[in-house]
Amino acid sequence: VEPRSSTLQAPIMLLSGHQAEVNAIKFSPDGQSVASASTDKQIFLWEVYGECVNYQVLKGHKNVVLEVMWSTDSSHIFSASADKTGGVWDCYRGKRIRRLAEHTSYVSSICPARRTNDICVTCSDDSTAKVWDLRQRTSTLTLPHQYPVTAVCFDDQGEHVFTGGIDNLIHCWDIRKPNSELFRLLGHRDTITCIRLDPYGSYLLSNAMDNELRVWDIRPFAPMQRCLKIFMGAQHNFEKSLLKSNWSPDGSMIGSGSADRMVYVWDTTSRDIKYKLPGHSGTVMEVDFHPKESVIASCGTDQKIYLGEITNFH
């Protein structure tokens, strides 16, 4: 018998309770909880350990919840919804404390700044991204685009914002001054579905509907060709879902959802597929890594959430 590689109650835990597709899944940075966002307009908070109890339901969105993010201290949740709003939630009280309602179409992605709970950025099908300071009534900056924006991400310092959309480009913006686009990352050949900053703040992971994940060097003074790696295997299909990917906490692995019902995990250095895990009976929407243990979470259109151990190669 192999020794267990985590303190999950069982090597694979199934979390069921959502009444529709589960679009996003995220471990809290303290490793105690996992949040899931669903087409049933709700966000569920689950305990990672023990029986994986669904201990909190965040209600308030009037349409599909498309993305969910935690604040760095695990106290707040940020959500993006097709009801044209972003939400900021107090996890302990289970209440929405801010409703970010300025967009005129679906809000497809949201990202809090790493070093403060007060600043976040949203992006929308109305072809804008907006920066919010939660201490102020309105958004502090609007980044205009030519096309709908489907993915957004902060840099480590909270000074730059990365946006991606149906123009296949990733734009880097300096948010300290209005309308200042610093550079663009060219390479994807279809809509960008997800952008993620690596744990150390030097690289960007992007997923797009051209069935490629790319890693980009976003450090200042990096060479012109910033695309370092391309990861193949995960599939997009006619559903055109916003499939999401994530870094492992040490940056050594990358996990992604896929339309072929598989969970993909790559080794970042060698670009090899380390795991290709079955279990879902629908498109896998997002894969996330536990911050402290070798556990991954996945969610999909089959309304299911899995927490599973992966073996350590270290």
C-alpha positions, 0 to 999 in steps of 0.5 A: 500500500502506498503511503498517503501523500496528504491529510485529506480524509480519503485520496479522492473526495467528491463534493456535490451540492451545486445544481448546475455547472461549476465554473470555478474552484479555488483553494483559500491561501490558508489551505482550510477552505475551497470556494466554488462558483456555479451557474446556479448563481451561488458560491459555495465554501467547503472545508478541505479536511474531514467530511468536506462540509459545505459550511457557507453559501454566498447568495446575491448574484442574479446570474451565472458566477464565472470566477471566484478569487480569494484575498491573500489573507483568506478573509474575502472572496472576489467574484465575477458574474454574468449579472454585469457585476463583480462581488466582494464577500466577507467569508466569515459573515457570509455577506456581500460587502461590495457590489461592483456595478459599472460594467454594461455587460457580463463580467468574466473575470476578477482579480484582487491585488496580492498585497492589499484587500482593498484593490481589485480589477474586473473585466467585461464583455463591454470591452473594458477592464476597471480598477476598483479601490474598495474604499471609494464609491466608484471605480478608479480607472477604466482600461478601454479595449477594442473587443470584449475582455475575458481574462484579467490579472494583477502583477505582484506589486499591484502596479500593472494589470494584464488583460486578454480577450477575443483579440488574442492579445495580452495587454499590459497596462500601467494603472498608475496613469490613465490609458498607458499600455506598456506592451502586448504579448503576441502568440495566441491564435484564439480567445484568451480564457485565463491569465494567472501570475506565477507565485513569485511574480515573474511569469504569466500563464495564459490559456486560450482557445487555440488549445495552448497554454503559454508562459510569458516572462513579464519581468522588466527588461525581458527580451522582446520575445517574451513567450518562454514555453507552450503547453499542449494537450488540454482541449477547448471545443465548440462550447467556447467555455472560459477554461481556467488554469493555475500554478502550483504553489511553488510554480513547478506545475501547471494545472488546467481544465479541458473539454475532453473531460480530463484534468491536466497537470504539466511539469513547468520545467520539462513541459511534460504532462505529469497527470491526465486524470479522468473522473469528470463526465463533462468539461473540466472548467478549472484546476487548482492546487492546494497551497500547502499539500499535494492536493488538486481540486477540479470542477466541471460542467457535470456539477461535480467538484473533486479534491484529489491527492497527487503523489510527490515526486520530490 
